[in-house]
Amino acid sequence: RGIKCALINISASRFNEVSWEAKGKGGFFTNALLESIIPGYSLKKIIYDTQRRLPASLNQHPVMEYHNARALIGQPFV
């Protein structure tokens, strides 16, 4: 009690969506996320860039949720 923690959760899709696999090449989300981790990018920018890299036809939308971490999501991740 009294301990304040920051929590950041990144999910591959919304709770009512499917997370798609790329036929033996891993998940579309995982591949897009790894390509989006660029030095100097914030978590917010990484998630935005990840969404942009997912084919629109998948109807898969990554989600970032956070608690006590508002200041962190705008800071450089790497």
C-alpha positions as CSV (number, residue, x, y, z in Angstrom):
1,R,0.0,0.0,0.0
2,G,1.1,3.5,-0.7
3,I,3.3,2.2,-3.6
4,K,2.7,4.0,-6.8
5,C,3.5,2.1,-9.9
6,A,3.2,2.9,-13.6
7,L,1.5,0.3,-15.8
8,I,1.6,0.3,-19.6
9,N,-0.2,-2.5,-21.5
10,I,0.1,-2.9,-25.3
11,S,-2.3,-5.3,-26.9
12,A,-2.2,-6.6,-30.5
13,S,-5.9,-5.8,-31.0
14,R,-9.1,-4.6,-29.4
15,F,-10.9,-7.1,-27.2
16,N,-13.5,-7.9,-29.9
17,E,-10.9,-8.3,-32.8
18,V,-8.7,-11.1,-34.0
19,S,-4.9,-10.8,-34.0
20,W,-3.8,-12.2,-37.4
21,E,-0.8,-14.4,-38.1
22,A,1.4,-13.9,-41.3
23,K,1.6,-17.6,-42.4
24,G,4.8,-18.8,-40.7
25,K,6.3,-15.3,-40.3
26,G,4.9,-14.4,-36.9
27,G,2.0,-12.1,-36.1
28,F,1.3,-9.0,-38.2
29,F,1.2,-6.9,-35.0
30,T,4.6,-8.3,-33.7
31,N,6.3,-7.7,-37.0
32,A,4.9,-4.2,-37.4
33,L,5.8,-3.4,-33.7
34,L,9.4,-4.5,-34.2
35,E,9.7,-2.4,-37.3
36,S,8.3,0.6,-35.5
37,I,10.7,0.6,-32.6
38,I,13.0,3.4,-33.8
39,P,15.4,5.3,-31.5
40,G,13.8,8.6,-30.4
41,Y,10.2,7.4,-30.9
42,S,7.9,7.6,-28.0
43,L,5.5,4.7,-27.1
44,K,2.7,6.8,-28.4
45,K,4.5,7.2,-31.8
46,I,5.5,3.6,-31.9
47,I,1.9,2.4,-31.5
48,Y,0.7,4.9,-34.1
49,D,3.4,3.8,-36.5
50,T,2.6,0.1,-35.8
51,Q,-1.1,0.7,-36.6
52,R,-0.1,2.4,-39.9
53,R,2.0,-0.6,-40.9
54,L,-0.9,-3.1,-40.4
55,P,-2.9,-3.8,-43.6
56,A,-6.3,-2.1,-43.3
57,S,-8.0,-5.3,-44.5
58,L,-7.1,-7.0,-41.2
59,N,-9.3,-4.8,-39.2
60,Q,-6.9,-5.1,-36.3
61,H,-6.2,-2.1,-34.1
62,P,-3.4,-2.2,-31.5
63,V,-4.3,-0.7,-28.1
64,M,-2.2,1.0,-25.5
65,E,-3.6,1.4,-22.0
66,Y,-1.7,3.0,-19.1
67,H,-2.1,3.8,-15.5
68,N,0.1,6.5,-13.8
69,A,2.2,6.6,-16.9
70,R,0.9,9.6,-18.9
71,A,4.3,11.3,-18.6
72,L,6.1,8.2,-19.9
73,I,4.2,7.6,-23.1
74,G,5.5,10.8,-24.7
75,Q,9.1,10.2,-23.7
76,P,11.6,8.5,-26.1
77,F,11.3,4.7,-25.7
78,V,14.8,3.8,-26.9
